[in-house]
Amino acid sequence: MKIQLYQVDAFTDKVFGGNPAAVCLLENWLDNDVLQKIAAENNLAETAFVVPKGEAYEITWFTPTVEVDLCGHATLAAAYVLFTYSGHASELIRFHSRRSGILTVEKNGEALTMDFPADELTFAETPDALVTALGKAPLEAYKGKTDYLLLYASQAEVEGFQPDIALLNTVPARGVIVSAPGDTVDFVSRFFCPQVGIPEDPVTGSAHTTLTPYWSKRLGKKVLQARQLSKRQGALQCEFLGDRVKITGKAVTYLKGEIEV
């Protein structure tokens, strides 16, 4: 069996920037064990698997080690592939995720805008392991559906973290977002998630469903400019709509290929 494979750099307009995702276009669903093996073989932060369903598509995402509830950059990459290579006719793509419901991606000039459910935040005590792993206690801490959000005073603090990844891996969460006001954008962040096999994710769309509600309320702004400060860097525009978040970014193709399974 042959499967179309694309590797796309998401949240960037240049190859080797943003966050690379694999996109596999399937005719029908394969066993989860096979999907997990493909994702492990791709060895990227996420692989998106897409199956057409009428005028819409079903989608799911796997890291090299687990299936995840939601992945922004791989959804952006999947939409980019469908618009660019599969002849999707309309300006809107509708995805259905068995774990996150209905997700849409719309053409927005040269960029793509995703519409995702907003995360709900609650105040949280910072686990001692997190403070030790990062070397600095946050000013505030919150817990979303899957991640901790830790707030710091400056972009320089976020840039300077060199966390103990093994210790972070002991924290019961999908991952840990660290964030602060940006020097040239509204807010900056980094995302560490060794719990799902990724020490640091380059650019994380799903983390911005957590970040956007917080920063929108704190800054009193509906539309915000964000940057994720990984080595690859990534740029995002985020809009808070109450129970939904719109996340806009660009994408570029790195490779096209074919898997033989």
Backbone as numpy.savetxt, mean C-alpha at the origin, in Angstrom:
# Nx Ny Nz CAx CAy CAz Cx Cy Cz
0.32 -24.32 -17.94 -0.53 -23.12 -17.94 0.34 -21.88 -17.94
-0.02 -20.91 -18.78 0.73 -19.66 -18.88 -0.09 -18.53 -18.27
0.57 -17.68 -17.51 -0.07 -16.55 -16.84 0.66 -15.27 -17.23
-0.09 -14.26 -17.65 0.51 -12.96 -17.95 0.99 -12.31 -16.66
2.22 -11.81 -16.70 2.82 -11.16 -15.54 3.34 -9.78 -15.92
3.03 -8.81 -15.10 3.56 -7.45 -15.26 4.18 -7.02 -13.95
5.31 -6.31 -14.03 5.87 -5.68 -12.84 5.82 -4.17 -13.05
5.16 -3.51 -12.11 4.86 -2.08 -12.24 5.39 -1.35 -11.01
6.04 -0.20 -11.23 6.45 0.66 -10.13 5.32 1.66 -9.86
4.74 1.59 -8.66 3.56 2.38 -8.31 3.94 3.56 -7.42
3.16 4.64 -7.53 3.37 5.89 -6.80 4.68 6.56 -7.21
4.95 6.50 -8.50 6.12 7.17 -9.07 5.89 7.36 -10.56
6.63 8.29 -11.16 6.58 8.44 -12.62 7.89 8.02 -13.26
8.77 7.35 -12.49 10.06 6.92 -12.99 10.32 5.48 -12.57
10.84 4.69 -13.50 11.26 3.33 -13.18 12.33 3.38 -12.09
12.29 2.40 -11.20 13.19 2.26 -10.05 12.78 3.16 -8.88
11.65 3.83 -8.99 11.10 4.59 -7.87 9.84 3.93 -7.36
9.22 4.54 -6.37 7.95 4.04 -5.85 8.06 2.63 -5.30
6.97 1.88 -5.44 6.90 0.53 -4.88 6.60 -0.47 -5.98
7.48 -1.42 -6.23 7.23 -2.40 -7.28 6.18 -3.43 -6.86
5.27 -3.72 -7.76 4.26 -4.76 -7.53 4.19 -5.64 -8.76
3.93 -6.91 -8.53 3.64 -7.82 -9.63 2.13 -7.89 -9.81
1.70 -8.01 -11.05 0.29 -8.16 -11.38 0.13 -9.39 -12.27
-0.68 -10.33 -11.83 -0.94 -11.55 -12.60 -2.40 -11.55 -13.03
-2.63 -11.63 -14.34 -3.97 -11.66 -14.89 -4.39 -13.11 -15.11
-5.45 -13.53 -14.43 -5.93 -14.91 -14.48 -7.28 -14.97 -15.18
-7.58 -16.12 -15.76 -8.92 -16.35 -16.31 -9.87 -16.84 -15.23
-9.35 -17.65 -14.31 -10.13 -18.18 -13.19 -9.21 -18.28 -11.99
-9.81 -18.37 -10.81 -9.01 -18.45 -9.60 -8.28 -19.79 -9.49
-7.03 -19.73 -9.05 -6.24 -20.90 -8.72 -6.29 -21.11 -7.21
-5.84 -22.28 -6.77 -5.78 -22.54 -5.33 -4.88 -21.51 -4.65
-5.23 -21.14 -3.43 -4.43 -20.17 -2.68 -2.98 -20.61 -2.53
-2.77 -21.91 -2.42 -1.41 -22.42 -2.28 -0.57 -22.06 -3.51
-1.18 -22.14 -4.68 -0.47 -21.79 -5.91 -0.21 -20.28 -5.96
-1.21 -19.48 -5.59 -1.04 -18.03 -5.58 0.09 -17.63 -4.63
0.13 -18.28 -3.46 1.18 -17.95 -2.49 2.56 -18.31 -3.03
2.65 -19.43 -3.71 3.95 -19.84 -4.28 4.40 -18.88 -5.37
3.45 -18.40 -6.18 3.80 -17.42 -7.22 4.30 -16.13 -6.57
3.60 -15.67 -5.53 4.02 -14.45 -4.84 5.40 -14.62 -4.22
5.66 -15.78 -3.63 6.97 -16.03 -3.05 8.05 -16.04 -4.12
7.73 -16.62 -5.27 8.69 -16.66 -6.38 8.96 -15.26 -6.92
7.90 -14.43 -7.00 8.10 -13.05 -7.46 8.96 -12.27 -6.48
8.80 -12.56 -5.18 9.61 -11.96 -4.12 9.56 -10.43 -4.11
8.36 -9.90 -4.36 8.12 -8.47 -4.22 7.22 -8.25 -3.00
7.07 -7.00 -2.59 6.25 -6.73 -1.41 4.86 -7.32 -1.59
4.26 -7.13 -2.77 2.95 -7.73 -3.04 2.84 -8.15 -4.50
2.07 -9.21 -4.69 1.61 -9.62 -6.01 0.09 -9.53 -6.01
-0.48 -8.83 -6.99 -1.93 -8.75 -7.14 -2.37 -9.79 -8.17
-3.43 -10.51 -7.85 -4.03 -11.47 -8.77 -5.42 -10.95 -9.13
-5.70 -10.92 -10.43 -6.93 -10.31 -10.93 -7.66 -11.29 -11.83
-8.98 -11.42 -11.61 -9.84 -12.27 -12.43 -11.03 -11.44 -12.90
-11.32 -11.40 -14.22 -12.48 -10.64 -14.68 -13.79 -11.25 -14.19
-14.74 -10.38 -13.86 -16.07 -10.82 -13.43 -17.08 -9.84 -14.01
-17.66 -10.20 -15.15 -18.56 -9.28 -15.85 -17.79 -8.05 -16.30
-18.31 -6.87 -15.95 -17.62 -5.63 -16.30 -16.66 -5.19 -15.20
-16.55 -5.97 -14.13 -15.67 -5.64 -13.02 -14.59 -6.72 -12.91
-13.84 -6.69 -11.80 -12.75 -7.64 -11.57 -12.72 -8.02 -10.10
-12.36 -9.27 -9.84 -12.03 -9.68 -8.48 -10.52 -9.54 -8.30
-10.11 -9.20 -7.08 -8.69 -8.97 -6.83 -8.33 -9.49 -5.45
-7.12 -10.01 -5.34 -6.55 -10.34 -4.03 -5.05 -10.11 -4.09
-4.41 -10.07 -2.91 -3.00 -9.68 -2.83 -2.25 -10.63 -1.89
-1.03 -10.99 -2.28 -0.17 -11.83 -1.45 1.21 -11.20 -1.34
1.75 -11.18 -0.11 3.17 -10.91 0.08 3.90 -12.24 -0.19
5.22 -12.26 -0.06 5.91 -13.56 -0.22 5.53 -14.60 0.83
4.84 -14.18 1.91 4.53 -15.14 2.97 3.05 -15.27 3.32
2.21 -14.24 3.06 0.80 -14.30 3.49 -0.10 -13.54 2.51
-1.40 -13.88 2.54 -2.42 -13.07 1.87 -2.75 -11.90 2.78
-2.95 -10.71 2.21 -3.24 -9.52 3.02 -4.65 -9.00 2.73
-5.17 -8.20 3.68 -6.54 -7.70 3.56 -6.68 -6.63 2.50
-5.64 -5.81 2.32 -5.72 -4.66 1.41 -4.32 -4.25 1.02
-4.13 -3.94 -0.25 -2.84 -3.43 -0.73 -3.09 -2.33 -1.74
-2.64 -1.13 -1.41 -2.88 0.01 -2.28 -2.01 0.02 -3.52
-0.70 -0.15 -3.34 0.17 0.02 -4.51 -0.04 -1.07 -5.54
-0.36 -2.30 -5.10 -0.62 -3.36 -6.07 -1.97 -3.19 -6.74
-2.94 -2.55 -6.07 -4.22 -2.22 -6.71 -4.00 -1.16 -7.77
-3.21 -0.13 -7.44 -2.87 0.90 -8.43 -2.18 0.26 -9.63
-1.24 -0.65 -9.36 -0.52 -1.32 -10.44 -1.46 -2.17 -11.29
-2.40 -2.87 -10.64 -3.34 -3.71 -11.39 -4.21 -2.86 -12.30
-4.70 -1.73 -11.78 -5.52 -0.84 -12.62 -4.71 -0.30 -13.78
-3.48 0.08 -13.52 -2.61 0.58 -14.58 -2.44 -0.46 -15.69
-2.26 -1.72 -15.31 -2.11 -2.80 -16.30 -3.40 -2.96 -17.10
-4.54 -2.94 -16.43 -5.81 -3.13 -17.14 -6.09 -1.97 -18.09
-5.80 -0.75 -17.68 -5.99 0.41 -18.55 -5.01 0.38 -19.73
-3.77 -0.01 -19.46 -2.69 0.14 -20.45 -2.62 -1.03 -21.41
-2.85 -2.25 -20.91 -2.58 -3.44 -21.73 -3.80 -4.31 -22.01
-4.88 -4.13 -21.26 -6.03 -5.02 -21.43 -7.21 -4.36 -22.11
-7.04 -3.10 -22.53 -8.09 -2.43 -23.27 -9.33 -2.14 -22.48
-9.20 -1.93 -21.16 -10.38 -1.58 -20.37 -10.97 -0.28 -20.91
-12.24 -0.32 -21.26 -12.82 0.76 -22.08 -13.18 2.01 -21.30
-13.72 1.88 -20.11 -14.21 3.06 -19.39 -13.09 3.71 -18.59
-13.40 4.87 -17.98 -12.41 5.60 -17.18 -12.37 5.10 -15.74
-13.22 4.11 -15.41 -13.31 3.62 -14.04 -13.19 2.10 -14.02
-12.40 1.59 -13.09 -12.29 0.15 -12.87 -12.86 -0.17 -11.49
-13.69 -1.19 -11.44 -14.31 -1.61 -10.18 -13.76 -2.98 -9.80
-13.10 -3.03 -8.64 -12.56 -4.28 -8.11 -13.44 -4.75 -6.95
-13.53 -6.06 -6.80 -14.16 -6.62 -5.60 -13.14 -7.48 -4.88
-12.87 -7.13 -3.61 -11.98 -7.89 -2.76 -12.78 -8.65 -1.72
-12.48 -9.92 -1.55 -13.21 -10.71 -0.57 -12.93 -10.25 0.86
-11.85 -9.49 1.06 -11.50 -9.03 2.40 -11.78 -7.54 2.62
-11.87 -6.75 1.56 -12.03 -5.30 1.73 -13.19 -4.72 0.93
-14.02 -5.57 0.33 -15.20 -5.08 -0.36 -14.90 -4.44 -1.71
-15.72 -3.43 -2.05 -15.62 -2.77 -3.35 -14.54 -1.69 -3.31
-13.64 -1.73 -4.30 -12.58 -0.74 -4.47 -12.64 -0.24 -5.90
-12.50 1.06 -6.10 -12.52 1.59 -7.46 -11.24 2.37 -7.74
-10.88 2.39 -9.02 -9.72 3.16 -9.47 -10.16 3.91 -10.73
-9.92 5.22 -10.74 -10.37 6.08 -11.83 -9.20 6.81 -12.46
-9.23 6.95 -13.79 -8.22 7.76 -14.47 -8.35 9.21 -14.03
-7.23 9.84 -13.75 -7.21 11.21 -13.27 -6.06 11.92 -13.97
-6.27 12.28 -15.24 -5.18 12.82 -16.04 -4.14 11.74 -16.29
-2.89 12.03 -15.94 -1.83 11.03 -16.09 -1.72 10.13 -14.87
-2.53 10.39 -13.86 -2.48 9.61 -12.62 -3.73 8.76 -12.49
-3.76 7.96 -11.44 -4.90 7.10 -11.12 -5.32 7.38 -9.68
-6.65 7.42 -9.45 -7.19 7.69 -8.12 -7.95 6.48 -7.60
-7.50 5.98 -6.46 -8.15 4.84 -5.81 -9.12 5.34 -4.75
-10.23 4.63 -4.59 -11.24 4.94 -3.58 -11.31 3.74 -2.64
-10.82 3.95 -1.40 -10.70 2.86 -0.42 -11.47 3.21 0.85
-11.86 2.21 1.63 -12.47 2.50 2.94 -11.44 3.12 3.89
-11.87 4.15 4.64 -10.99 4.79 5.62 -10.84 3.89 6.84
-9.66 3.91 7.43 -9.41 3.16 8.66 -10.02 3.92 9.84
-10.28 3.20 10.92 -10.77 3.80 12.17 -9.67 3.69 13.22
-9.33 4.82 13.84 -8.22 4.87 14.78 -8.71 4.97 16.22
-7.99 4.31 17.10 -8.24 4.45 18.53 -6.90 4.72 19.22
-6.94 5.53 20.30 -5.73 5.75 21.08 -5.18 4.42 21.56
-3.84 4.32 21.61 -3.22 3.07 22.02 -2.01 3.34 22.90
-1.76 2.44 23.81 -0.49 2.44 24.54 0.59 1.86 23.62
1.75 2.50 23.59 2.82 2.01 22.73 3.49 0.80 23.37
3.48 -0.35 22.74 4.17 -1.51 23.31 5.64 -1.21 23.57
6.15 -1.71 24.68 7.55 -1.47 25.03 8.49 -1.93 23.91
8.14 -3.04 23.28 8.98 -3.56 22.20 9.10 -2.57 21.05
8.02 -1.82 20.79 8.07 -0.82 19.72 9.02 0.32 20.07
8.93 0.81 21.29 9.81 1.91 21.71 11.27 1.47 21.65
11.54 0.27 22.14 12.91 -0.24 22.11 13.39 -0.44 20.69
12.53 -1.01 19.83 12.93 -1.29 18.45 13.24 -0.01 17.68
12.47 1.06 17.94 12.66 2.32 17.22 13.66 3.24 17.92
13.84 3.06 19.22 14.79 3.88 19.95 14.24 5.20 20.42
12.96 5.45 20.22 12.36 6.71 20.63 10.86 6.54 20.79
10.32 7.00 21.91 8.88 6.93 22.13 8.16 7.96 21.27
6.96 7.64 20.79 6.22 8.61 19.98 5.54 9.66 20.85
5.14 10.77 20.22 4.33 11.77 20.90 2.91 11.27 21.11
2.40 10.50 20.14 1.07 9.90 20.20 1.13 8.54 19.54
0.23 7.66 19.94 0.13 6.35 19.31 -1.33 5.98 19.12
-1.62 5.36 17.98 -2.97 4.91 17.66 -2.88 3.50 17.10
-4.02 2.82 17.15 -4.12 1.50 16.53 -5.28 1.54 15.54
-5.00 1.14 14.30 -6.04 0.99 13.30 -6.47 -0.46 13.21
-7.08 -0.80 12.10 -7.57 -2.17 11.94 -6.44 -3.18 11.98
-5.30 -2.84 11.38 -4.21 -3.81 11.29 -2.87 -3.28 11.76
-2.71 -1.95 11.88 -1.39 -1.36 12.09 -1.36 -0.40 13.28
-0.18 -0.23 13.85 0.07 0.87 14.78 0.46 2.10 13.99
0.01 3.27 14.44 0.42 4.56 13.89 1.10 5.34 15.01
2.38 5.66 14.82 3.16 6.40 15.81 3.52 7.76 15.24
3.26 8.81 16.02 3.46 10.18 15.56 4.68 10.80 16.22
5.49 11.48 15.38 6.70 12.14 15.85 6.68 13.60 15.43
7.67 14.37 15.92 7.64 15.82 15.77 8.16 16.30 14.42
9.08 15.54 13.78 9.75 16.10 12.61 10.04 15.04 11.56
10.18 15.50 10.33 10.56 14.63 9.22 11.92 14.01 9.48
12.83 14.76 10.06 14.18 14.25 10.32 14.15 13.02 11.22
13.25 13.02 12.22 13.13 11.85 13.09 12.69 10.63 12.30
11.69 10.81 11.43 11.18 9.70 10.63 12.27 9.19 9.68
13.01 10.10 9.07 14.09 9.69 8.17 15.18 8.93 8.90
15.41 9.26 10.16 16.55 8.71 10.88 16.36 7.35 11.50
15.16 6.82 11.52 14.93 5.53 12.18 15.69 4.40 11.50
16.36 3.61 12.33 17.00 2.36 11.89 16.55 1.27 12.86
15.31 0.82 12.70 14.71 -0.03 13.72 15.32 -1.42 13.81
15.14 -2.02 14.96 15.49 -3.42 15.17 14.35 -4.25 14.57
14.55 -4.75 13.37 13.48 -5.43 12.63 13.06 -6.71 13.34
14.01 -7.44 13.92 13.65 -8.68 14.62 12.74 -8.39 15.80
12.99 -7.30 16.52 12.14 -6.94 17.65 10.79 -6.43 17.18
10.76 -5.65 16.10 9.49 -5.20 15.53 8.61 -6.39 15.15
9.25 -7.45 14.73 8.50 -8.63 14.28 7.74 -9.31 15.41
8.05 -8.95 16.66 7.35 -9.55 17.80 6.08 -8.78 18.16
5.87 -7.61 17.55 4.71 -6.77 17.88 3.47 -7.35 17.18
2.36 -7.58 17.88 1.17 -8.18 17.27 0.40 -7.17 16.42
0.79 -7.03 15.17 0.13 -6.13 14.21 0.63 -6.50 12.83
-0.09 -6.04 11.79 0.43 -6.24 10.44 1.73 -5.48 10.27
1.79 -4.25 10.85 2.97 -3.43 10.70 2.89 -2.17 11.54
3.91 -1.31 11.38 4.05 -0.10 12.18 4.32 1.08 11.25
3.42 2.08 11.32 3.59 3.31 10.55 4.20 4.36 11.47
5.27 5.02 11.03 5.80 6.18 11.75 5.58 7.39 10.86
5.16 8.51 11.45 4.76 9.66 10.65 5.05 10.96 11.39
5.17 12.04 10.61 5.44 13.37 11.16 5.04 14.40 10.12
4.93 15.69 10.52 4.73 16.75 9.52 5.90 16.75 8.53
5.61 17.02 7.26 6.65 17.05 6.25 7.27 18.42 6.10
8.50 18.46 5.61 9.17 19.73 5.35 8.59 20.44 4.13
8.22 19.66 3.10 7.70 20.26 1.87 6.34 19.70 1.47
5.82 18.74 2.24 4.49 18.17 2.01 3.74 18.20 3.34
2.47 17.83 3.32 1.68 17.90 4.54 2.15 16.91 5.60
2.48 15.69 5.17 2.99 14.71 6.13 3.87 13.69 5.42
4.75 13.08 6.20 5.64 12.03 5.68 5.45 10.79 6.54
5.92 9.67 6.03 5.77 8.41 6.77 6.80 7.40 6.31
6.94 6.34 7.13 7.60 5.10 6.74 6.77 3.96 7.31
6.92 2.77 6.72 6.09 1.64 7.13 6.95 0.39 7.23
6.99 -0.17 8.45 7.76 -1.37 8.72 6.79 -2.52 8.99
6.97 -3.63 8.26 6.01 -4.73 8.41 6.68 -6.10 8.26
7.69 -6.38 9.10 8.31 -7.71 9.02 7.34 -8.83 9.36
6.23 -8.49 10.04 5.23 -9.50 10.40 4.64 -10.18 9.17
4.67 -9.50 8.01 4.16 -10.10 6.77 5.29 -10.30 5.76
6.52 -10.35 6.25 7.65 -10.69 5.39 8.32 -9.52 4.70
8.00 -8.27 5.11 8.56 -7.09 4.44 9.18 -6.18 5.51
10.50 -6.14 5.64 11.11 -5.29 6.68 10.66 -3.83 6.58
10.75 -3.23 5.39 10.23 -1.88 5.17 9.60 -1.82 3.78
8.32 -1.43 3.74 7.62 -1.32 2.46 7.95 0.03 1.83
8.29 0.08 0.54 8.69 1.34 -0.07 7.60 2.42 -0.07
6.39 2.07 -0.54 5.27 3.03 -0.57 3.99 2.24 -0.34
3.21 2.63 0.66 2.12 1.77 1.14 0.79 2.49 1.03
0.02 2.17 -0.01 -1.28 2.81 -0.19 -2.21 2.54 0.97
-2.26 1.28 1.45 -3.19 0.94 2.52 -2.86 1.69 3.81
-1.60 1.96 4.08 -1.24 2.72 5.28 -1.81 4.13 5.22
-2.04 4.64 4.03 -2.59 5.99 3.91 -4.09 6.03 4.14
-4.73 4.88 4.23 -6.13 4.88 4.70 -6.17 5.12 6.21
-5.04 4.89 6.88 -4.88 5.20 8.30 -4.36 6.62 8.48
-3.35 6.98 7.70 -2.70 8.28 7.83 -3.62 9.44 7.45
-4.40 9.27 6.39 -5.21 10.38 5.88 -6.25 10.87 6.88
-7.04 10.00 7.52 -7.98 10.51 8.51 -7.30 11.28 9.64
-6.16 10.77 10.10 -5.47 11.45 11.20 -5.00 12.84 10.77
-4.28 12.92 9.65 -3.68 14.20 9.26 -4.73 15.18 8.74
-5.80 14.68 8.13 -6.87 15.57 7.70 -7.49 16.30 8.89
-7.75 15.55 9.95 -8.35 16.15 11.14 -7.35 17.07 11.85
-6.12 16.65 11.92 -5.11 17.46 12.63 -4.81 18.77 11.90
-4.73 18.71 10.58 -4.37 19.90 9.80 -5.58 20.68 9.31
-6.77 20.12 9.48 -7.97 20.80 9.01 -8.02 20.93 7.50
-7.50 19.90 6.81 -7.46 19.92 5.34 -8.08 18.64 4.80
-8.81 18.78 3.72 -9.45 17.61 3.10 -8.50 16.91 2.13
-7.72 17.70 1.39 -6.78 17.16 0.40 -5.36 17.41 0.91
-4.56 16.36 0.93 -3.21 16.46 1.49 -2.19 15.85 0.55
-0.98 16.42 0.59 0.15 15.87 -0.17 1.03 15.09 0.80
1.43 13.89 0.38 2.17 13.01 1.27 3.39 12.43 0.55
4.39 12.07 1.33 5.56 11.39 0.79 5.98 10.30 1.76
6.24 9.10 1.19 6.77 8.00 2.00 8.28 7.98 1.81
9.01 7.98 2.93 10.45 8.26 2.92 11.31 7.01 2.89
10.93 6.02 2.12 11.78 4.86 1.90 12.92 5.26 0.96
13.85 4.34 0.75 14.95 4.62 -0.16 14.45 4.90 -1.58
13.36 4.22 -1.97 12.82 4.41 -3.32 11.95 5.65 -3.41
11.40 6.11 -2.30 10.54 7.29 -2.22 9.22 7.08 -2.98
8.20 7.76 -2.54 6.91 7.69 -3.22 6.07 8.91 -2.90
5.32 9.38 -3.91 4.47 10.57 -3.77 3.02 10.18 -3.90
2.17 10.71 -2.99 0.75 10.41 -2.99 -0.04 11.68 -2.69
-1.19 11.80 -3.33 -2.18 12.81 -2.93 -3.33 12.07 -2.28
-3.74 12.54 -1.10 -4.77 11.86 -0.33 -5.92 12.81 -0.05
-7.14 12.28 -0.14 -8.34 13.08 0.13 -9.22 12.31 1.11
-9.62 12.98 2.20 -10.44 12.35 3.23 -11.90 12.66 2.98
-12.73 11.60 2.88 -14.15 11.75 2.58 -15.02 11.14 3.67
-14.55 11.17 4.91 -15.33 10.60 6.01 -15.08 9.12 6.15
-15.91 8.30 5.53 -15.72 6.85 5.64 -14.90 6.28 4.48
-14.44 7.14 3.57 -13.64 6.71 2.43 -12.41 7.61 2.31
-11.40 7.10 1.63 -10.18 7.85 1.35 -9.85 7.69 -0.13
-9.56 8.80 -0.79 -9.08 8.75 -2.17 -7.57 8.95 -2.17
-6.87 8.08 -2.89 -5.41 8.11 -2.94 -5.00 8.13 -4.40
-4.25 9.17 -4.77 -3.87 9.37 -6.17 -2.37 9.23 -6.35
-1.98 8.52 -7.41 -0.57 8.37 -7.73 -0.39 7.93 -9.17
0.86 7.92 -9.60 1.20 7.49 -10.95 1.85 6.11 -10.91
2.05 5.52 -12.09 2.66 4.20 -12.18 3.38 4.07 -13.52
4.41 3.22 -13.56 5.16 2.96 -14.80 5.48 1.47 -14.87
5.60 0.97 -16.09 5.91 -0.44 -16.32 7.41 -0.67 -16.20
7.77 -1.74 -15.47 9.17 -2.18 -15.44 9.36 -3.38 -16.37
8.44 -4.36 -16.32 8.59 -5.51 -17.22 7.24 -6.13 -17.55
7.22 -6.82 -18.67 6.10 -7.65 -19.09 6.66 -9.05 -19.34
5.90 -10.07 -18.91 6.40 -11.42 -19.08 5.30 -12.45 -18.99
5.72 -13.69 -18.82 4.78 -14.81 -18.79 5.30 -15.84 -17.82
4.42 -16.29 -16.93 4.77 -17.35 -15.99 4.31 -18.68 -16.56
5.10 -19.71 -16.40 4.69 -21.08 -16.76 4.52 -21.86 -15.48
3.30 -22.28 -15.20 2.99 -23.00 -13.96 2.54 -24.43 -14.32
